[in-house]
Amino acid sequence: MVGALLAVGMAPASVALADEIGSVDTVFKLLGPNHKIVIDGFDDPLIPGVACHVASSRTGGISGALGLAEDTSDASIACRQVGPISLPKGLKKRDGETVFSERRSILFKKMQVVRFYDDKRNVLVYLVYSDKLVDGSPKNSISSVPVMPWVGEAPRAQ
């Protein structure tokens, strides 16, 4: 699955699209794709200079290949400063703002990444979790990015 599958009509205009970085198989399936853990990367759409990577499970088999499977709520996130950060005025602090959303089932389940700003510590906090129309999951993961001056260019692999 390349990129993010956004919930139809439910995603705000400022939601990022992800690039699939890579994956590992976790369970062999004779028919259809294997179960796997996929790593997606995306840039914060409102705050240049911040990139996040989310690792999440993908259900394989025939139902996964047809898009009918419900993926688990397991996910982890890591976000880092990758360039100069300039915080926009009116940045949401307590309620958070959805920066990434991906469907986890054919209808009612989605994984979301929500950004918060801790002004006391000058830190951006990113939370990944899954929700459902009726019953969400308490499984979650967070990553913090301190807002610091940016010095120079990031090293690049040769």
DAVEN-V488697 format. One record per run of one state. SS is the DSSP state (H for helix, E for strand, L for the rest). FROM is the first residue (numbers start at 1). LEN is the number of residues. Records with the same first field share a line. If there is no record, write none. Layout:
BEGIN
SS: FROM-LEN, FROM-LEN
END
This chain:
BEGIN
L: 1-15, 17-2, 28-5, 34-1, 44-6, 59-2, 66-9, 82-15, 104-5, 119-4, 133-7, 147-12
E: 16-1, 19-9, 33-1, 35-9, 50-9, 75-7, 97-7, 109-10, 123-10, 140-7
H: 61-5
END
